[in-house]
């Protein structure tokens, strides 16, 4: 029950965040662009600096670069298939 309520709370917060802040996740030729939490700015993470990609227990992606880890929640993208495609593309770029 608590896990269900937690999942709903995360979804609601992510939806409100998406409505208030227009952010994007994008790929460039050298970097992965991620939104800064609760900000309108973006962070460019060079593919070479990414040391880890891991899927968490709720299906979210954790991107580690150096000592910093950033989480990309699947609710940040328009659909589950868009999230999976983003994960695949990022994995391919990091391995290349």
MIMAR-502168 format. One line per 5 residues: number of its first residue (from 1); for each residue x, y, z negated of N, C-alpha, C. Coordinates in steps of 0.1 Angstrom, whole numbers, plus 2048, in hexadecimal, padded with zeros to 3 digits. Each point is the difference from the previous one (the first is absolute). Example, Ala and Ser with C-alpha at 12.3 -4.5 7.8 and 13.67 -1.06 7.14 Angstrom:
residues 2
1 = 884 7C7 7B2 7F7 80C 800 809 80C 800; 7FC 80B 807 809 80B 800 7F8 80B 7F8
end
This chain:
residues 96
1 = 808 7F4 800 7F8 80C 800 809 80D 800; 80A 800 7F7 809 80C 7FF 807 802 80D; 804 7F5 807 808 800 80C 7F6 806 80B; 7F4 7FC 800 7F6 805 80A 7FE 80F 7FE; 7FF 804 7F4 7FE 80F 7FD 80C 808 803
6 = 80C 7FA 7FE 80D 806 803 801 802 80F; 7FC 7F6 808 800 800 80E 7F7 80B 806; 7F4 801 7FA 7F6 80A 804 806 80E 7FD; 806 801 7F4 805 80D 7FC 80B 805 80A; 809 7F6 804 80B 803 809 7FA 805 80E
11 = 7F6 7F9 804 7FA 803 80D 7F9 80E 800; 7FA 803 7F5 7F9 80D 7FE 80B 80B 800; 80A 7FE 7F9 80B 80A 7FF 807 802 80E; 802 7F5 807 806 801 80D 7F7 807 80A; 7F3 7FD 7FF 7F6 807 809 800 80F 7FD
16 = 7FF 804 7F4 800 80E 7FC 80E 807 805; 80B 7F9 7FE 80D 805 804 800 802 80F; 7FA 7F6 808 800 801 80F 7F7 80C 804; 7F5 803 7F9 7F8 80B 803 806 80D 7FD; 807 801 7F5 806 80D 7FC 80D 803 807
21 = 808 7F6 803 80D 802 806 800 7F8 80D; 802 808 80B 802 7F9 80D 80E 7FC 801; 803 7F3 7FF 80D 7FB 801 802 7F6 80B; 80C 7FD 803 802 7F6 80A 80C 7F7 7FD; 800 7F5 806 80B 7F6 7FF 804 7FF 80F
26 = 80D 803 802 804 800 80E 80E 7FA 802; 803 7FC 80C 80D 7FA 804 807 80A 809; 80D 803 7FD 808 807 80A 80B 7F7 805; 808 804 808 80B 7F8 805 80A 7FC 7F6; 801 808 7F5 80A 7FD 7F6 7FB 7FE 7F2
31 = 7F3 805 7FE 7FB 800 7F2 7F1 7FC 7FF; 7FC 7FD 7F4 7F2 7FD 7FD 7FB 80C 7F8; 7F5 806 804 7FB 80B 7F9 7F4 7FC 7F7; 802 803 7F3 7F6 7FD 7F6 7FB 80C 7F9; 7F4 801 7FC 7FB 80C 7F8 806 7FF 7F2
36 = 803 80C 7FB 804 801 7F2 7F3 7FE 7F8; 801 7FA 7F4 7F4 7FE 7F8 7FA 80E 7FC; 7F3 801 802 7F8 80C 7FC 807 80D 805; 804 800 80C 807 80B 806 7FC 801 80F; 802 80B 806 7FE 801 80F 80D 7FE 807
41 = 80B 7FD 7F9 80D 7FE 807 802 7F2 803; 809 7FD 809 804 7F3 804 80F 7FD 7FD; 802 7F4 7FE 80E 7FB 7FD 805 7F8 80C; 80B 803 806 806 7F8 80B 80A 7F6 7FA; 7FD 7F3 801 80A 7F6 7FB 806 7F9 80C
46 = 80D 802 802 807 7FA 80B 7FF 7F0 7FF; 7FE 7FA 80B 7FE 7F1 800 80C 7F9 7FA; 80C 806 802 80C 7FA 7FB 801 800 7F0; 7F9 80A 7FB 800 802 7F1 7F6 7F7 7F9; 7F7 7FA 807 7F6 7F7 7FA 806 7F3 7FD
51 = 800 7FD 7F3 807 7F4 7FB 7F6 7F4 7FC; 7F3 804 800 7F6 7F5 7FD 7F2 804 804; 7F9 7F6 805 7F2 801 803 7F9 7F4 7F9; 7F6 803 7F8 7FA 7F5 7F8 7F1 803 7FF; 7F8 7F5 802 7F2 801 7FF 7FC 7FD 7F1
56 = 7F9 809 7FA 7FC 7FE 7F2 7F4 7F7 7FE; 7FC 7FE 7F3 7F5 7F7 7FD 7F2 805 806; 7FF 80D 803 7F3 805 805 801 802 80F; 80B 7FB 807 802 801 80E 806 80D 804; 805 809 7F7 806 80C 803 80F 7FE 804
61 = 806 809 808 80D 7FE 804 809 80A 7F7; 80B 7FA 7FB 80A 808 7F8 80C 801 809; 804 80D 803 80C 803 807 80B 805 7F7; 80B 7F9 800 80B 804 7F7 80B 805 808; 805 80C 7FC 80C 806 806 809 805 7F5
66 = 80C 7FA 7FF 809 804 7F5 7FA 7FC 7F3; 7FE 809 7F7 7FA 7FC 7F3 7F2 804 7FF; 7FA 806 80B 7F2 805 800 7F7 7F6 807; 7F5 7FE 7FA 7F6 7F7 806 7F3 808 802; 7FA 7FF 80C 7F3 807 803 7F6 7F5 804
71 = 7F4 802 7FC 7F5 7F6 804 7F7 806 80A; 7FD 7F8 80A 7F6 804 80A 7F4 7F7 7FD; 7F5 807 7FC 7F4 7F8 7FD 7F8 7FE 80E; 7FA 7F4 801 7F9 7FD 80C 7F5 80A 803; 7FB 806 7F5 7F5 80A 802 805 80D 806
76 = 80D 802 802 805 80C 806 7FE 7FF 80F; 7FD 7F4 806 7FE 7FF 80E 7F2 7FD 803; 7FB 803 80C 7F2 7FF 803 7FA 7F1 800; 808 7F6 801 7FB 7F3 800 80B 7F6 7FB; 7FC 7F4 7FD 809 7F6 7FC 809 7FC 80B
81 = 7FB 7FF 80C 808 7FD 80C 80B 80B 803; 7FC 80C 7FE 80A 80B 801 80B 7FF 7F6; 7FC 7FC 7F4 80A 7FF 7F5 80A 7F4 804; 7FA 7F5 805 809 7F5 803 809 803 80C; 7FB 808 80A 808 804 80B 80B 809 7FC
86 = 7FD 809 7F6 80A 809 7FB 80B 7F8 7F9; 7FC 7F6 7F8 80A 7F8 7F9 809 7F8 80A; 7FA 7FB 80A 808 7F9 80B 80A 809 807; 7FB 80C 804 809 809 807 80B 805 7F7; 7FD 802 7F3 80B 805 7F7 80A 7F5 7FE
91 = 7FB 7F4 7FE 809 7F4 7FE 809 7FE 80C; 7FB 802 80C 808 7FE 80C 80A 80B 802; 7FC 80D 7FC 80A 80B 801 80B 7FF 7F6; 7FD 7FB 7F4 80A 7FF 7F6 80A 7F5 803; 7FB 7F5 806 809 7F4 804 808 804 80C
96 = 7FC 809 809 807 803 80C 80D 808 7FD
end
